Amino acid sequence: MARNIYDDILKDVRVKLTEMFNNNFREQGFFGQKWVATKTSKVNKRGKGSILIVTY
């Protein structure tokens, strides 16, 4: 059975969006614009660390 071109396009889009999503978390921002912390954590008070915390 031949693959549908739309399936290939959706797969490529899914891979690219996943990469972009993960990159935003690594950079702690959204496309170059940094996220602002909503509250100060103990780590951030010292000027180190991340506003994002892995919870899984």
mmJSON file of the N, C-alpha and C atoms, coordinates in Angstrom:
{"data_MODEL":{"atom_site":{
"group_PDB":["ATOM","ATOM","ATOM","ATOM","ATOM","ATOM","ATOM","ATOM","ATOM","ATOM","ATOM","ATOM","ATOM","ATOM","ATOM","ATOM","ATOM","ATOM","ATOM","ATOM","ATOM","ATOM","ATOM","ATOM","ATOM","ATOM","ATOM","ATOM","ATOM","ATOM","ATOM","ATOM","ATOM","ATOM","ATOM","ATOM","ATOM","ATOM","ATOM","ATOM","ATOM","ATOM","ATOM","ATOM","ATOM","ATOM","ATOM","ATOM","ATOM","ATOM","ATOM","ATOM","ATOM","ATOM","ATOM","ATOM","ATOM","ATOM","ATOM","ATOM","ATOM","ATOM","ATOM","ATOM","ATOM","ATOM","ATOM","ATOM","ATOM","ATOM","ATOM","ATOM","ATOM","ATOM","ATOM","ATOM","ATOM","ATOM","ATOM","ATOM","ATOM","ATOM","ATOM","ATOM","ATOM","ATOM","ATOM","ATOM","ATOM","ATOM","ATOM","ATOM","ATOM","ATOM","ATOM","ATOM","ATOM","ATOM","ATOM","ATOM","ATOM","ATOM","ATOM","ATOM","ATOM","ATOM","ATOM","ATOM","ATOM","ATOM","ATOM","ATOM","ATOM","ATOM","ATOM","ATOM","ATOM","ATOM","ATOM","ATOM","ATOM","ATOM","ATOM","ATOM","ATOM","ATOM","ATOM","ATOM","ATOM","ATOM","ATOM","ATOM","ATOM","ATOM","ATOM","ATOM","ATOM","ATOM","ATOM","ATOM","ATOM","ATOM","ATOM","ATOM","ATOM","ATOM","ATOM","ATOM","ATOM","ATOM","ATOM","ATOM","ATOM","ATOM","ATOM","ATOM","ATOM","ATOM","ATOM","ATOM","ATOM","ATOM","ATOM","ATOM","ATOM","ATOM","ATOM","ATOM"],
"id":[1,2,3,4,5,6,7,8,9,10,11,12,13,14,15,16,17,18,19,20,21,22,23,24,25,26,27,28,29,30,31,32,33,34,35,36,37,38,39,40,41,42,43,44,45,46,47,48,49,50,51,52,53,54,55,56,57,58,59,60,61,62,63,64,65,66,67,68,69,70,71,72,73,74,75,76,77,78,79,80,81,82,83,84,85,86,87,88,89,90,91,92,93,94,95,96,97,98,99,100,101,102,103,104,105,106,107,108,109,110,111,112,113,114,115,116,117,118,119,120,121,122,123,124,125,126,127,128,129,130,131,132,133,134,135,136,137,138,139,140,141,142,143,144,145,146,147,148,149,150,151,152,153,154,155,156,157,158,159,160,161,162,163,164,165,166,167,168],
"type_symbol":["N","C","C","N","C","C","N","C","C","N","C","C","N","C","C","N","C","C","N","C","C","N","C","C","N","C","C","N","C","C","N","C","C","N","C","C","N","C","C","N","C","C","N","C","C","N","C","C","N","C","C","N","C","C","N","C","C","N","C","C","N","C","C","N","C","C","N","C","C","N","C","C","N","C","C","N","C","C","N","C","C","N","C","C","N","C","C","N","C","C","N","C","C","N","C","C","N","C","C","N","C","C","N","C","C","N","C","C","N","C","C","N","C","C","N","C","C","N","C","C","N","C","C","N","C","C","N","C","C","N","C","C","N","C","C","N","C","C","N","C","C","N","C","C","N","C","C","N","C","C","N","C","C","N","C","C","N","C","C","N","C","C","N","C","C","N","C","C"],
"label_atom_id":["N","CA","C","N","CA","C","N","CA","C","N","CA","C","N","CA","C","N","CA","C","N","CA","C","N","CA","C","N","CA","C","N","CA","C","N","CA","C","N","CA","C","N","CA","C","N","CA","C","N","CA","C","N","CA","C","N","CA","C","N","CA","C","N","CA","C","N","CA","C","N","CA","C","N","CA","C","N","CA","C","N","CA","C","N","CA","C","N","CA","C","N","CA","C","N","CA","C","N","CA","C","N","CA","C","N","CA","C","N","CA","C","N","CA","C","N","CA","C","N","CA","C","N","CA","C","N","CA","C","N","CA","C","N","CA","C","N","CA","C","N","CA","C","N","CA","C","N","CA","C","N","CA","C","N","CA","C","N","CA","C","N","CA","C","N","CA","C","N","CA","C","N","CA","C","N","CA","C","N","CA","C","N","CA","C","N","CA","C","N","CA","C","N","CA","C"],
"label_alt_id":[null,null,null,null,null,null,null,null,null,null,null,null,null,null,null,null,null,null,null,null,null,null,null,null,null,null,null,null,null,null,null,null,null,null,null,null,null,null,null,null,null,null,null,null,null,null,null,null,null,null,null,null,null,null,null,null,null,null,null,null,null,null,null,null,null,null,null,null,null,null,null,null,null,null,null,null,null,null,null,null,null,null,null,null,null,null,null,null,null,null,null,null,null,null,null,null,null,null,null,null,null,null,null,null,null,null,null,null,null,null,null,null,null,null,null,null,null,null,null,null,null,null,null,null,null,null,null,null,null,null,null,null,null,null,null,null,null,null,null,null,null,null,null,null,null,null,null,null,null,null,null,null,null,null,null,null,null,null,null,null,null,null,null,null,null,null,null,null],
"label_comp_id":["MET","MET","MET","ALA","ALA","ALA","ARG","ARG","ARG","ASN","ASN","ASN","ILE","ILE","ILE","TYR","TYR","TYR","ASP","ASP","ASP","ASP","ASP","ASP","ILE","ILE","ILE","LEU","LEU","LEU","LYS","LYS","LYS","ASP","ASP","ASP","VAL","VAL","VAL","ARG","ARG","ARG","VAL","VAL","VAL","LYS","LYS","LYS","LEU","LEU","LEU","THR","THR","THR","GLU","GLU","GLU","MET","MET","MET","PHE","PHE","PHE","ASN","ASN","ASN","ASN","ASN","ASN","ASN","ASN","ASN","PHE","PHE","PHE","ARG","ARG","ARG","GLU","GLU","GLU","GLN","GLN","GLN","GLY","GLY","GLY","PHE","PHE","PHE","PHE","PHE","PHE","GLY","GLY","GLY","GLN","GLN","GLN","LYS","LYS","LYS","TRP","TRP","TRP","VAL","VAL","VAL","ALA","ALA","ALA","THR","THR","THR","LYS","LYS","LYS","THR","THR","THR","SER","SER","SER","LYS","LYS","LYS","VAL","VAL","VAL","ASN","ASN","ASN","LYS","LYS","LYS","ARG","ARG","ARG","GLY","GLY","GLY","LYS","LYS","LYS","GLY","GLY","GLY","SER","SER","SER","ILE","ILE","ILE","LEU","LEU","LEU","ILE","ILE","ILE","VAL","VAL","VAL","THR","THR","THR","TYR","TYR","TYR"],
"label_asym_id":["A","A","A","A","A","A","A","A","A","A","A","A","A","A","A","A","A","A","A","A","A","A","A","A","A","A","A","A","A","A","A","A","A","A","A","A","A","A","A","A","A","A","A","A","A","A","A","A","A","A","A","A","A","A","A","A","A","A","A","A","A","A","A","A","A","A","A","A","A","A","A","A","A","A","A","A","A","A","A","A","A","A","A","A","A","A","A","A","A","A","A","A","A","A","A","A","A","A","A","A","A","A","A","A","A","A","A","A","A","A","A","A","A","A","A","A","A","A","A","A","A","A","A","A","A","A","A","A","A","A","A","A","A","A","A","A","A","A","A","A","A","A","A","A","A","A","A","A","A","A","A","A","A","A","A","A","A","A","A","A","A","A","A","A","A","A","A","A"],
"label_entity_id":["1","1","1","1","1","1","1","1","1","1","1","1","1","1","1","1","1","1","1","1","1","1","1","1","1","1","1","1","1","1","1","1","1","1","1","1","1","1","1","1","1","1","1","1","1","1","1","1","1","1","1","1","1","1","1","1","1","1","1","1","1","1","1","1","1","1","1","1","1","1","1","1","1","1","1","1","1","1","1","1","1","1","1","1","1","1","1","1","1","1","1","1","1","1","1","1","1","1","1","1","1","1","1","1","1","1","1","1","1","1","1","1","1","1","1","1","1","1","1","1","1","1","1","1","1","1","1","1","1","1","1","1","1","1","1","1","1","1","1","1","1","1","1","1","1","1","1","1","1","1","1","1","1","1","1","1","1","1","1","1","1","1","1","1","1","1","1","1"],
"label_seq_id":[1,1,1,2,2,2,3,3,3,4,4,4,5,5,5,6,6,6,7,7,7,8,8,8,9,9,9,10,10,10,11,11,11,12,12,12,13,13,13,14,14,14,15,15,15,16,16,16,17,17,17,18,18,18,19,19,19,20,20,20,21,21,21,22,22,22,23,23,23,24,24,24,25,25,25,26,26,26,27,27,27,28,28,28,29,29,29,30,30,30,31,31,31,32,32,32,33,33,33,34,34,34,35,35,35,36,36,36,37,37,37,38,38,38,39,39,39,40,40,40,41,41,41,42,42,42,43,43,43,44,44,44,45,45,45,46,46,46,47,47,47,48,48,48,49,49,49,50,50,50,51,51,51,52,52,52,53,53,53,54,54,54,55,55,55,56,56,56],
"pdbx_PDB_ins_code":[null,null,null,null,null,null,null,null,null,null,null,null,null,null,null,null,null,null,null,null,null,null,null,null,null,null,null,null,null,null,null,null,null,null,null,null,null,null,null,null,null,null,null,null,null,null,null,null,null,null,null,null,null,null,null,null,null,null,null,null,null,null,null,null,null,null,null,null,null,null,null,null,null,null,null,null,null,null,null,null,null,null,null,null,null,null,null,null,null,null,null,null,null,null,null,null,null,null,null,null,null,null,null,null,null,null,null,null,null,null,null,null,null,null,null,null,null,null,null,null,null,null,null,null,null,null,null,null,null,null,null,null,null,null,null,null,null,null,null,null,null,null,null,null,null,null,null,null,null,null,null,null,null,null,null,null,null,null,null,null,null,null,null,null,null,null,null,null],
"Cartn_x":[0.844,0.0,0.893,0.611,1.4,1.124,2.185,2.035,1.412,0.607,-0.047,0.941,1.035,1.944,1.611,0.341,-0.07,0.472,0.563,1.157,2.62,3.343,4.742,4.875,3.998,4.025,3.721,2.716,2.35,3.481,4.157,5.282,6.398,6.719,7.761,7.388,6.133,5.669,5.743,5.341,5.37,6.8,7.762,9.163,9.673,9.393,9.878,9.269,7.974,7.332,7.852,8.128,8.708,10.084,10.891,12.218,12.103,11.177,10.996,10.511,9.593,9.064,10.186,10.986,12.091,13.135,13.411,14.381,13.906,12.616,12.074,12.309,12.167,12.413,13.896,14.747,16.193,16.618,16.06,16.415,15.605,14.631,13.751,13.072,12.594,11.903,11.12,10.493,9.675,10.17,10.89,11.439,12.264,13.192,14.108,13.653,12.405,11.897,11.841,12.633,12.738,11.429,11.151,9.999,10.31,9.305,9.453,8.954,9.757,9.358,8.152,7.174,5.996,6.231,7.218,7.603,9.09,9.714,11.143,11.371,12.202,12.553,13.872,14.235,15.499,16.67,16.574,17.65,17.764,16.644,16.671,17.107,16.915,17.344,18.862,19.572,21.022,21.472,20.537,20.888,21.296,20.997,21.343,20.089,20.215,19.142,18.188,17.035,16.053,14.685,13.891,12.505,11.658,12.21,11.492,12.009,11.111,11.474,10.914,11.741,11.295,10.462,9.227,8.324,7.902,8.523,8.115,9.027],
"Cartn_y":[-1.172,0.0,1.241,2.157,3.379,4.321,4.988,5.968,7.243,7.825,9.073,10.221,11.158,12.299,13.103,13.143,13.879,13.232,11.91,11.221,11.627,11.725,12.142,13.584,14.447,15.851,15.973,15.261,15.316,14.783,13.748,13.206,14.242,14.894,15.927,17.099,17.512,18.621,18.228,17.011,16.532,16.53,16.078,16.051,17.472,18.364,19.745,20.464,20.303,20.954,20.421,19.133,18.549,19.137,19.272,19.879,21.323,22.082,23.482,23.582,22.715,22.697,22.431,21.391,21.048,22.153,22.78,23.867,25.064,25.367,26.464,26.21,24.971,24.665,24.748,24.297,24.403,25.858,26.72,28.141,28.957,28.327,28.983,30.206,30.038,31.128,30.616,31.545,31.194,31.978,31.311,31.912,33.167,33.034,34.116,35.078,34.999,35.879,35.074,35.489,34.748,34.77,33.638,33.574,34.309,34.882,35.583,34.655,34.507,33.669,34.298,33.484,33.998,34.106,33.356,33.476,33.151,33.628,33.427,32.15,31.294,30.078,30.291,29.382,29.475,29.485,28.703,28.641,29.964,30.547,31.792,32.984,32.939,34.035,34.217,33.109,33.172,33.504,33.685,34.024,32.838,31.665,30.454,29.622,28.648,27.685,28.015,27.444,27.493,27.852,28.525,28.765,27.546,26.621,25.396,24.242,23.413,22.29,21.023,20.006,18.714,18.057,17.693,17.128,15.705,15.055,13.684,12.683],
"Cartn_z":[0.0,0.0,0.0,-0.889,-1.028,0.142,0.573,1.658,1.102,1.902,1.554,1.809,0.88,1.027,2.284,2.658,3.847,5.118,5.132,6.28,6.456,5.349,5.403,5.885,5.403,5.814,7.301,7.777,9.187,10.069,9.616,10.379,10.474,9.362,9.36,10.265,10.223,11.06,12.53,12.846,14.226,14.766,13.963,14.377,14.59,13.67,13.772,14.977,15.206,16.342,17.669,17.733,18.947,19.213,18.178,18.324,18.819,18.246,18.632,20.083,20.471,21.826,22.829,22.563,23.456,23.511,22.389,22.348,23.176,23.149,23.946,25.432,25.885,27.289,27.62,26.728,26.966,27.088,26.251,26.25,27.256,27.912,28.88,28.274,27.072,26.404,25.223,24.554,23.403,22.207,21.326,20.114,20.408,21.372,21.682,22.759,23.167,24.218,25.522,26.526,27.786,28.555,29.244,30.132,31.415,32.022,33.29,34.393,35.441,36.565,37.262,37.649,38.339,39.835,40.344,41.747,41.843,42.897,43.075,43.87,43.354,44.078,44.797,45.68,46.399,45.426,44.386,43.401,42.668,42.262,41.503,42.35,43.659,44.526,44.46,44.225,44.128,42.709,41.822,40.45,39.6,40.077,39.328,39.128,38.279,38.126,37.007,37.119,36.045,36.597,35.795,36.203,35.9,35.13,34.778,35.62,36.083,36.926,36.303,36.203,35.692,36.781,36.47,37.469,37.165,36.221,35.928,36.523],
"occupancy":[1.0,1.0,1.0,1.0,1.0,1.0,1.0,1.0,1.0,1.0,1.0,1.0,1.0,1.0,1.0,1.0,1.0,1.0,1.0,1.0,1.0,1.0,1.0,1.0,1.0,1.0,1.0,1.0,1.0,1.0,1.0,1.0,1.0,1.0,1.0,1.0,1.0,1.0,1.0,1.0,1.0,1.0,1.0,1.0,1.0,1.0,1.0,1.0,1.0,1.0,1.0,1.0,1.0,1.0,1.0,1.0,1.0,1.0,1.0,1.0,1.0,1.0,1.0,1.0,1.0,1.0,1.0,1.0,1.0,1.0,1.0,1.0,1.0,1.0,1.0,1.0,1.0,1.0,1.0,1.0,1.0,1.0,1.0,1.0,1.0,1.0,1.0,1.0,1.0,1.0,1.0,1.0,1.0,1.0,1.0,1.0,1.0,1.0,1.0,1.0,1.0,1.0,1.0,1.0,1.0,1.0,1.0,1.0,1.0,1.0,1.0,1.0,1.0,1.0,1.0,1.0,1.0,1.0,1.0,1.0,1.0,1.0,1.0,1.0,1.0,1.0,1.0,1.0,1.0,1.0,1.0,1.0,1.0,1.0,1.0,1.0,1.0,1.0,1.0,1.0,1.0,1.0,1.0,1.0,1.0,1.0,1.0,1.0,1.0,1.0,1.0,1.0,1.0,1.0,1.0,1.0,1.0,1.0,1.0,1.0,1.0,1.0,1.0,1.0,1.0,1.0,1.0,1.0],
"B_iso_or_equiv":[0.0,0.0,0.0,0.0,0.0,0.0,0.0,0.0,0.0,0.0,0.0,0.0,0.0,0.0,0.0,0.0,0.0,0.0,0.0,0.0,0.0,0.0,0.0,0.0,0.0,0.0,0.0,0.0,0.0,0.0,0.0,0.0,0.0,0.0,0.0,0.0,0.0,0.0,0.0,0.0,0.0,0.0,0.0,0.0,0.0,0.0,0.0,0.0,0.0,0.0,0.0,0.0,0.0,0.0,0.0,0.0,0.0,0.0,0.0,0.0,0.0,0.0,0.0,0.0,0.0,0.0,0.0,0.0,0.0,0.0,0.0,0.0,0.0,0.0,0.0,0.0,0.0,0.0,0.0,0.0,0.0,0.0,0.0,0.0,0.0,0.0,0.0,0.0,0.0,0.0,0.0,0.0,0.0,0.0,0.0,0.0,0.0,0.0,0.0,0.0,0.0,0.0,0.0,0.0,0.0,0.0,0.0,0.0,0.0,0.0,0.0,0.0,0.0,0.0,0.0,0.0,0.0,0.0,0.0,0.0,0.0,0.0,0.0,0.0,0.0,0.0,0.0,0.0,0.0,0.0,0.0,0.0,0.0,0.0,0.0,0.0,0.0,0.0,0.0,0.0,0.0,0.0,0.0,0.0,0.0,0.0,0.0,0.0,0.0,0.0,0.0,0.0,0.0,0.0,0.0,0.0,0.0,0.0,0.0,0.0,0.0,0.0,0.0,0.0,0.0,0.0,0.0,0.0],
"pdbx_formal_charge":[null,null,null,null,null,null,null,null,null,null,null,null,null,null,null,null,null,null,null,null,null,null,null,null,null,null,null,null,null,null,null,null,null,null,null,null,null,null,null,null,null,null,null,null,null,null,null,null,null,null,null,null,null,null,null,null,null,null,null,null,null,null,null,null,null,null,null,null,null,null,null,null,null,null,null,null,null,null,null,null,null,null,null,null,null,null,null,null,null,null,null,null,null,null,null,null,null,null,null,null,null,null,null,null,null,null,null,null,null,null,null,null,null,null,null,null,null,null,null,null,null,null,null,null,null,null,null,null,null,null,null,null,null,null,null,null,null,null,null,null,null,null,null,null,null,null,null,null,null,null,null,null,null,null,null,null,null,null,null,null,null,null,null,null,null,null,null,null],
"auth_seq_id":[1,1,1,2,2,2,3,3,3,4,4,4,5,5,5,6,6,6,7,7,7,8,8,8,9,9,9,10,10,10,11,11,11,12,12,12,13,13,13,14,14,14,15,15,15,16,16,16,17,17,17,18,18,18,19,19,19,20,20,20,21,21,21,22,22,22,23,23,23,24,24,24,25,25,25,26,26,26,27,27,27,28,28,28,29,29,29,30,30,30,31,31,31,32,32,32,33,33,33,34,34,34,35,35,35,36,36,36,37,37,37,38,38,38,39,39,39,40,40,40,41,41,41,42,42,42,43,43,43,44,44,44,45,45,45,46,46,46,47,47,47,48,48,48,49,49,49,50,50,50,51,51,51,52,52,52,53,53,53,54,54,54,55,55,55,56,56,56],
"auth_comp_id":["MET","MET","MET","ALA","ALA","ALA","ARG","ARG","ARG","ASN","ASN","ASN","ILE","ILE","ILE","TYR","TYR","TYR","ASP","ASP","ASP","ASP","ASP","ASP","ILE","ILE","ILE","LEU","LEU","LEU","LYS","LYS","LYS","ASP","ASP","ASP","VAL","VAL","VAL","ARG","ARG","ARG","VAL","VAL","VAL","LYS","LYS","LYS","LEU","LEU","LEU","THR","THR","THR","GLU","GLU","GLU","MET","MET","MET","PHE","PHE","PHE","ASN","ASN","ASN","ASN","ASN","ASN","ASN","ASN","ASN","PHE","PHE","PHE","ARG","ARG","ARG","GLU","GLU","GLU","GLN","GLN","GLN","GLY","GLY","GLY","PHE","PHE","PHE","PHE","PHE","PHE","GLY","GLY","GLY","GLN","GLN","GLN","LYS","LYS","LYS","TRP","TRP","TRP","VAL","VAL","VAL","ALA","ALA","ALA","THR","THR","THR","LYS","LYS","LYS","THR","THR","THR","SER","SER","SER","LYS","LYS","LYS","VAL","VAL","VAL","ASN","ASN","ASN","LYS","LYS","LYS","ARG","ARG","ARG","GLY","GLY","GLY","LYS","LYS","LYS","GLY","GLY","GLY","SER","SER","SER","ILE","ILE","ILE","LEU","LEU","LEU","ILE","ILE","ILE","VAL","VAL","VAL","THR","THR","THR","TYR","TYR","TYR"],
"auth_asym_id":["A","A","A","A","A","A","A","A","A","A","A","A","A","A","A","A","A","A","A","A","A","A","A","A","A","A","A","A","A","A","A","A","A","A","A","A","A","A","A","A","A","A","A","A","A","A","A","A","A","A","A","A","A","A","A","A","A","A","A","A","A","A","A","A","A","A","A","A","A","A","A","A","A","A","A","A","A","A","A","A","A","A","A","A","A","A","A","A","A","A","A","A","A","A","A","A","A","A","A","A","A","A","A","A","A","A","A","A","A","A","A","A","A","A","A","A","A","A","A","A","A","A","A","A","A","A","A","A","A","A","A","A","A","A","A","A","A","A","A","A","A","A","A","A","A","A","A","A","A","A","A","A","A","A","A","A","A","A","A","A","A","A","A","A","A","A","A","A"],
"auth_atom_id":["N","CA","C","N","CA","C","N","CA","C","N","CA","C","N","CA","C","N","CA","C","N","CA","C","N","CA","C","N","CA","C","N","CA","C","N","CA","C","N","CA","C","N","CA","C","N","CA","C","N","CA","C","N","CA","C","N","CA","C","N","CA","C","N","CA","C","N","CA","C","N","CA","C","N","CA","C","N","CA","C","N","CA","C","N","CA","C","N","CA","C","N","CA","C","N","CA","C","N","CA","C","N","CA","C","N","CA","C","N","CA","C","N","CA","C","N","CA","C","N","CA","C","N","CA","C","N","CA","C","N","CA","C","N","CA","C","N","CA","C","N","CA","C","N","CA","C","N","CA","C","N","CA","C","N","CA","C","N","CA","C","N","CA","C","N","CA","C","N","CA","C","N","CA","C","N","CA","C","N","CA","C","N","CA","C","N","CA","C","N","CA","C","N","CA","C"],
"pdbx_PDB_model_num":[1,1,1,1,1,1,1,1,1,1,1,1,1,1,1,1,1,1,1,1,1,1,1,1,1,1,1,1,1,1,1,1,1,1,1,1,1,1,1,1,1,1,1,1,1,1,1,1,1,1,1,1,1,1,1,1,1,1,1,1,1,1,1,1,1,1,1,1,1,1,1,1,1,1,1,1,1,1,1,1,1,1,1,1,1,1,1,1,1,1,1,1,1,1,1,1,1,1,1,1,1,1,1,1,1,1,1,1,1,1,1,1,1,1,1,1,1,1,1,1,1,1,1,1,1,1,1,1,1,1,1,1,1,1,1,1,1,1,1,1,1,1,1,1,1,1,1,1,1,1,1,1,1,1,1,1,1,1,1,1,1,1,1,1,1,1,1,1]
}}}
